[in-house]
């Protein structure tokens, strides 16, 4: 039987071969003790189930590097720092990160970075890794495509242009991480608790990010619709088509139409008609333009058509509206 390896297997094989004096097999995983010439402390790795594992370290002082130029599977890593700090340098982009107490570190293995350098100082941390390729194989095929699309969109929204993100953990994530740290993994009850808390940590993280992304998307959506309304009102005589409007705003027709409906309650077409009528009402009250001129001003060549539309929205003809005002 061929054992399929992933980046985590490569990472811990590298740690064991280069930096460890000895290893210790435990009930649920393995512990790696650092050689004296490299520092003081240990790493650990526990496989919860296929595609899900937890690992971590408790290191007083150490510097190490890792060659990242290997084929990667789609693994999401979410780490938590209990104390101390780790300096991380990624190459060739030269970005530096500081991972310290109460921080979470989010990493996507699908990247083109060549190397990582780590500098540990009295740092204790844990990381949860979810291999999406393994999880996907267990999915019901009916839902697979939909889940994959949602997953990829969520991951893209989290990382955007970044490979690695360090930020403060929420209260809920800190609480779960502390609970994980107290669980003994040397018996079946401990394994069950560890599995539940590991999944809870990941689920809480993804739920928080989903809400954050939704808020960002809504803010961006509001900005797009506001700009769209400005374009429509500035070009009321010759309003752009929905496709032209979407192109100007660098969005899709679908997103533009959905955003308009969600935010204004109207379709783009309905909003344009209402905007034209509002402009007509203003001109009827505040100008001496004829009905024909007003109709032309808002893009109606046929005054009868304009009058019919106006009456449909206001229950009164343009002429009677002018007289009443």
CORURDA-V127175 format. One record per residue. N is the residue number from 0. SS is DSSP state (@ for helix, = for strand, . for the rest). PSI is psi in degrees with one decimal (NA if undefined). Layout:
n->N ss->SS psi->PSI
n->N ss->SS psi->PSI
//
This chain:
n->0 ss->. psi->133.4
n->1 ss->. psi->127.4
n->2 ss->. psi->118.9
n->3 ss->. psi->127.0
n->4 ss->. psi->157.1
n->5 ss->. psi->-174.9
n->6 ss->@ psi->-30.9
n->7 ss->@ psi->-38.4
n->8 ss->@ psi->-44.1
n->9 ss->@ psi->-42.2
n->10 ss->@ psi->-49.6
n->11 ss->@ psi->-26.1
n->12 ss->@ psi->-40.5
n->13 ss->@ psi->-44.8
n->14 ss->@ psi->-44.6
n->15 ss->@ psi->-46.1
n->16 ss->@ psi->-39.5
n->17 ss->@ psi->-37.2
n->18 ss->@ psi->-9.3
n->19 ss->= psi->140.2
n->20 ss->= psi->-33.8
n->21 ss->= psi->164.1
n->22 ss->= psi->157.7
n->23 ss->= psi->118.3
n->24 ss->= psi->128.0
n->25 ss->. psi->178.4
n->26 ss->. psi->-45.1
n->27 ss->. psi->-4.1
n->28 ss->= psi->-145.6
n->29 ss->= psi->142.9
n->30 ss->= psi->142.4
n->31 ss->= psi->119.7
n->32 ss->= psi->131.3
n->33 ss->= psi->139.9
n->34 ss->. psi->146.8
n->35 ss->. psi->-37.7
n->36 ss->. psi->-15.8
n->37 ss->. psi->-21.2
n->38 ss->= psi->-160.0
n->39 ss->= psi->129.3
n->40 ss->= psi->-163.9
n->41 ss->= psi->159.7
n->42 ss->= psi->158.3
n->43 ss->= psi->156.5
n->44 ss->= psi->129.0
n->45 ss->= psi->122.6
n->46 ss->= psi->113.3
n->47 ss->= psi->-49.6
n->48 ss->= psi->178.9
n->49 ss->. psi->118.9
n->50 ss->. psi->-1.6
n->51 ss->= psi->125.8
n->52 ss->= psi->164.6
n->53 ss->= psi->139.1
n->54 ss->= psi->176.2
n->55 ss->= psi->-171.9
n->56 ss->= psi->158.1
n->57 ss->= psi->97.1
n->58 ss->= psi->129.4
n->59 ss->= psi->-48.8
n->60 ss->= psi->130.6
n->61 ss->= psi->148.8
n->62 ss->= psi->137.1
n->63 ss->= psi->164.4
n->64 ss->= psi->164.3
n->65 ss->= psi->128.0
n->66 ss->= psi->115.2
n->67 ss->. psi->6.2
n->68 ss->. psi->63.3
n->69 ss->. psi->155.2
n->70 ss->. psi->134.4
n->71 ss->. psi->145.8
n->72 ss->. psi->169.7
n->73 ss->. psi->92.2
n->74 ss->= psi->130.0
n->75 ss->= psi->127.6
n->76 ss->= psi->129.3
n->77 ss->= psi->115.4
n->78 ss->= psi->160.7
n->79 ss->= psi->136.5
n->80 ss->= psi->122.4
n->81 ss->= psi->-27.6
n->82 ss->= psi->165.9
n->83 ss->= psi->-157.8
n->84 ss->= psi->156.2
n->85 ss->= psi->129.0
n->86 ss->= psi->131.5
n->87 ss->= psi->128.5
n->88 ss->= psi->125.7
n->89 ss->= psi->141.8
n->90 ss->= psi->145.4
n->91 ss->. psi->3.6
n->92 ss->. psi->-15.7
n->93 ss->. psi->21.0
n->94 ss->= psi->139.6
n->95 ss->= psi->141.1
n->96 ss->= psi->147.8
n->97 ss->= psi->119.3
n->98 ss->= psi->110.6
n->99 ss->= psi->-177.6
n->100 ss->. psi->130.2
n->101 ss->. psi->13.3
n->102 ss->= psi->152.8
n->103 ss->= psi->147.7
n->104 ss->= psi->123.8
n->105 ss->= psi->128.5
n->106 ss->= psi->137.3
n->107 ss->= psi->120.9
n->108 ss->. psi->-16.9
n->109 ss->. psi->88.3
n->110 ss->. psi->175.8
n->111 ss->. psi->21.1
n->112 ss->. psi->149.6
n->113 ss->. psi->-42.2
n->114 ss->= psi->156.9
n->115 ss->= psi->141.2
n->116 ss->= psi->134.0
n->117 ss->= psi->138.9
n->118 ss->= psi->108.7
n->119 ss->= psi->138.1
n->120 ss->= psi->104.9
n->121 ss->= psi->43.3
n->122 ss->= psi->132.2
n->123 ss->= psi->127.6
n->124 ss->= psi->162.5
n->125 ss->= psi->154.5
n->126 ss->= psi->139.8
n->127 ss->= psi->132.2
n->128 ss->= psi->129.3
n->129 ss->= psi->117.1
n->130 ss->= psi->107.3
n->131 ss->@ psi->-26.6
n->132 ss->@ psi->-39.9
n->133 ss->@ psi->-41.9
n->134 ss->@ psi->-40.3
n->135 ss->@ psi->-37.4
n->136 ss->@ psi->-21.8
n->137 ss->. psi->-2.1
n->138 ss->. psi->155.1
n->139 ss->. psi->124.3
n->140 ss->@ psi->-22.8
n->141 ss->@ psi->-36.4
n->142 ss->@ psi->-6.6
n->143 ss->@ psi->-52.0
n->144 ss->@ psi->-43.4
n->145 ss->@ psi->-43.7
n->146 ss->@ psi->-40.5
n->147 ss->@ psi->-43.6
n->148 ss->@ psi->-45.8
n->149 ss->@ psi->-42.8
n->150 ss->@ psi->-50.4
n->151 ss->@ psi->-38.8
n->152 ss->@ psi->-41.8
n->153 ss->@ psi->-42.9
n->154 ss->@ psi->-43.4
n->155 ss->@ psi->-39.6
n->156 ss->@ psi->-33.9
n->157 ss->@ psi->-47.7
n->158 ss->@ psi->-34.3
n->159 ss->. psi->-112.5
n->160 ss->. psi->1.7
n->161 ss->. psi->153.5
n->162 ss->. psi->-37.3
n->163 ss->= psi->136.1
n->164 ss->= psi->132.3
n->165 ss->= psi->127.0
n->166 ss->= psi->167.6
n->167 ss->= psi->138.1
n->168 ss->. psi->147.9
n->169 ss->. psi->167.6
n->170 ss->@ psi->-44.2
n->171 ss->@ psi->-41.8
n->172 ss->@ psi->-39.3
n->173 ss->@ psi->-42.3
n->174 ss->@ psi->-46.5
n->175 ss->@ psi->-40.9
n->176 ss->@ psi->-41.6
n->177 ss->@ psi->-37.1
n->178 ss->@ psi->-39.9
n->179 ss->@ psi->-39.6
n->180 ss->@ psi->-22.6
n->181 ss->@ psi->-6.2
n->182 ss->. psi->130.0
n->183 ss->. psi->130.0
n->184 ss->. psi->29.2
n->185 ss->. psi->15.3
n->186 ss->. psi->172.1
n->187 ss->@ psi->-39.8
n->188 ss->@ psi->-41.4
n->189 ss->@ psi->-40.1
n->190 ss->@ psi->-44.9
n->191 ss->@ psi->-42.9
n->192 ss->@ psi->-42.4
n->193 ss->@ psi->-41.8
n->194 ss->@ psi->-46.7
n->195 ss->@ psi->-43.7
n->196 ss->@ psi->-33.1
n->197 ss->@ psi->-47.0
n->198 ss->@ psi->-38.5
n->199 ss->@ psi->-40.8
n->200 ss->@ psi->-48.8
n->201 ss->@ psi->-45.6
n->202 ss->@ psi->-40.7
n->203 ss->@ psi->-43.4
n->204 ss->@ psi->-49.2
n->205 ss->@ psi->-35.4
n->206 ss->@ psi->-42.9
n->207 ss->@ psi->-43.1
n->208 ss->@ psi->-36.1
n->209 ss->@ psi->-43.1
n->210 ss->@ psi->-41.4
n->211 ss->@ psi->-43.8
n->212 ss->@ psi->-38.6
n->213 ss->@ psi->-42.0
n->214 ss->@ psi->-43.5
n->215 ss->@ psi->-40.8
n->216 ss->@ psi->-42.5
n->217 ss->@ psi->-41.0
n->218 ss->@ psi->-43.2
n->219 ss->@ psi->-38.3
n->220 ss->@ psi->-42.8
n->221 ss->@ psi->-42.3
n->222 ss->@ psi->-41.5
n->223 ss->@ psi->-45.0
n->224 ss->@ psi->-38.0
n->225 ss->@ psi->-44.1
n->226 ss->@ psi->-39.0
n->227 ss->@ psi->-42.4
n->228 ss->@ psi->-38.2
n->229 ss->@ psi->-44.7
n->230 ss->@ psi->-43.1
n->231 ss->@ psi->-47.4
n->232 ss->@ psi->-27.4
n->233 ss->@ psi->-15.3
n->234 ss->. psi->44.0
n->235 ss->. psi->-29.3
n->236 ss->. psi->-34.5
n->237 ss->. psi->71.3
n->238 ss->. psi->144.1
n->239 ss->. psi->157.5
n->240 ss->. psi->167.5
n->241 ss->@ psi->-41.1
n->242 ss->@ psi->-44.0
n->243 ss->@ psi->-40.2
n->244 ss->@ psi->-44.0
n->245 ss->@ psi->-41.4
n->246 ss->@ psi->-42.5
n->247 ss->@ psi->-33.5
n->248 ss->. psi->3.2
n->249 ss->. psi->45.9
n->250 ss->. psi->176.2
n->251 ss->. psi->157.7
n->252 ss->@ psi->-41.4
n->253 ss->@ psi->-49.0
n->254 ss->@ psi->-37.4
n->255 ss->@ psi->-47.7
n->256 ss->@ psi->-43.2
n->257 ss->@ psi->-43.6
n->258 ss->@ psi->-41.9
n->259 ss->@ psi->-44.5
n->260 ss->@ psi->-42.2
n->261 ss->@ psi->-40.4
n->262 ss->@ psi->-42.1
n->263 ss->@ psi->-19.2
n->264 ss->. psi->-4.0
n->265 ss->. psi->156.3
n->266 ss->. psi->166.6
n->267 ss->@ psi->-44.2
n->268 ss->@ psi->-44.4
n->269 ss->@ psi->-39.9
n->270 ss->@ psi->-41.3
n->271 ss->@ psi->-44.8
n->272 ss->@ psi->-43.4
n->273 ss->@ psi->-38.3
n->274 ss->@ psi->-39.6
n->275 ss->@ psi->-43.0
n->276 ss->@ psi->-39.6
n->277 ss->@ psi->-40.0
n->278 ss->@ psi->-40.3
n->279 ss->@ psi->-42.0
n->280 ss->@ psi->-40.5
n->281 ss->@ psi->-44.8
n->282 ss->@ psi->-35.4
n->283 ss->@ psi->-35.3
n->284 ss->@ psi->-33.0
n->285 ss->@ psi->11.3
n->286 ss->. psi->167.4
n->287 ss->. psi->15.0
n->288 ss->. psi->147.1
n->289 ss->. psi->166.2
n->290 ss->@ psi->-41.4
n->291 ss->@ psi->-44.8
n->292 ss->@ psi->-38.8
n->293 ss->@ psi->-41.1
n->294 ss->@ psi->-45.6
n->295 ss->@ psi->-36.8
n->296 ss->@ psi->-31.6
n->297 ss->. psi->13.0
n->298 ss->. psi->12.9
n->299 ss->. psi->116.8
n->300 ss->. psi->-27.9
n->301 ss->. psi->110.5
n->302 ss->@ psi->-28.9
n->303 ss->@ psi->-40.8
n->304 ss->@ psi->-41.8
n->305 ss->@ psi->-44.8
n->306 ss->@ psi->-39.8
n->307 ss->@ psi->-43.9
n->308 ss->@ psi->-43.3
n->309 ss->@ psi->-45.2
n->310 ss->@ psi->-34.8
n->311 ss->@ psi->-34.6
n->312 ss->@ psi->-23.2
n->313 ss->@ psi->-1.7
n->314 ss->. psi->30.7
n->315 ss->. psi->149.0
n->316 ss->. psi->159.7
n->317 ss->@ psi->-40.2
n->318 ss->@ psi->-47.0
n->319 ss->@ psi->-35.4
n->320 ss->@ psi->-44.7
n->321 ss->@ psi->-43.0
n->322 ss->@ psi->-36.0
n->323 ss->@ psi->-21.3
n->324 ss->. psi->NA
//
